[in-house]
């Protein structure tokens, strides 16, 4: 049993509790502690075995070996995923920075619009085709809306 736990014990403390369930059954809990404050909680998932002492003697070592192997694979997968996400975030930041620099360079290279290119207030505005006006005033209705009177007051 302890040979199987050696790989798990290399990076963290493991708590083992044994409790008597009834006259013929024991429960063994294997609880890995958190190695770092920012560690994924999946790596502290406890493992519980319940059975008669003879079965625990015969089978616990095999189950612990599988648990330790799964634990190490999970830790490796999480580390790889974290490294991949950090690399992707850095690449995205670098790309955004590069694009911002390109926009800045393009803005510096292109000339600013001159005063001759902008319309002046003295220049006439194009006529509106639908109203026949010069477009200086918004179209108005031909007649004011009729009002209703109530009690001598116009509303």
N, C-alpha and C positions, 0 to 999 in steps of 0.2 A: 504494500500500500504506500509506503513512504518513498519507495523508489519512483513510483509513478508521479508523486507530488513534487519531486525535485525540480522539474522544469518550471512548474507553476511558482514554486517558492523562490526561484531565481530573481524574480522582479517584484515580489509582493509578499505580504504576510497572509497566511491562510489559517482561518479559525476552524477548528473541528469540534463539534459537539456530539455527544452520544447520550441518548435518552431511552429509557425503558418505556415502551408503549404498553405492553402487558407482559404476562409471565413468559411468553415464548417469542416476543418480538422486540427488536431494537430499531431506533431511528438514528442514522448518522447524517449529520449536516456538514457539508464542506462549503465554507464561505470565504471566498477570496476578498481581501480588503482593497480599498482604492489605493493605487500606487501613486497617483498624481491628482492634484485638485481638479484639473480640467479633463480628467480621463472619462471616457464614455462609460455610463453606468452599466452597459451590457457586460462589461468585463468584471463586474462584481456580482453577477448572477449566482446565487447559491445552488448547490446540488444536494438533494436529500435522498437517502437510501433507507428503505424500511424493509425489514425481513428478520427471519430467525438468525441467531448468531452464526450457525453453521453456514448458511447461505451467504451471509455477509463476508465471512472468512474466505469462502471460495470465489465469490464474484466481485467483491468490492474493488479489488486491484484492477480488473479488466475495465470496469465502469469508470474508475478514476483515470485510467490511461486515455480512454476515449474523451472524457471530459477535458482533460488537460490539452489534448490535441485540438479539440474544437475551440477551446479558449485561445490557444496560440494562433490558430487560423483566423479567428475573429479579430484578435488584436492586430494581426498582420493586415487583414483586409481593411480595418478601420484606419490604420496608418497609411496604407496606400491611397485610400479614398481621400483622406485629409490632404495628403501631398498633391494629389491630382487636382483637388478643388483649389488649393493655394496656388498652384501653377496656373490654373485657368483664370483665377482672379487677377494674378499678376499680369498675365498676358492681356486680359481685358483692360486693365489699367494702363498698360503700356500702349495699347492700340488707341485708347481714348486720348492719351497724352499726345501721341503722334498726330492724330487727326486734329487736335486743337492747335498744335504747332503749325500744321499745314494751313489751317484756316487763317491763323495769324499772319503767316508769311504771304498768303494770297491777298489778304486785306491790305497789307503794307505795299504790295506790288501794284495793285489796281489803283488808278487815279480816282480822287474824290470827284463827285459831280461838280461841274463849274456853275457859276451863277447864270451863264448864258443858256445852259441846258434846262434850267428851271423856269416855269412860267412866272411872269411878273403880274402883280395885281392890275396893271394898266392894260395887259393883253386881253382881248376878248376871249370868252369861253365859247366852245363850239355850240352851235344851236341844237336844240332838242328837236328831233324829227317828229315826235308824237304831239307836241304842243305848239310848235311853230314859234316858241319864244326863244330868246337867246340863252336861256338856261340860268339866268341870273336870279329868277324868283321861282319858288315851287309852284306847280300848277294849282290853280284855285278852282273851286266849284263855281259854276255860273250863277247860281242863285243861293241865297242863304236858306237854310232849312226853315220850314214854316214853324211858327211858334203857336202854342195853344194857350189860350187865356183861361184863367180860372178866377172868377170873382174879380175881374177887372185887372188882375196882374198878369203880365206876360211872362211866361216861363220859357 
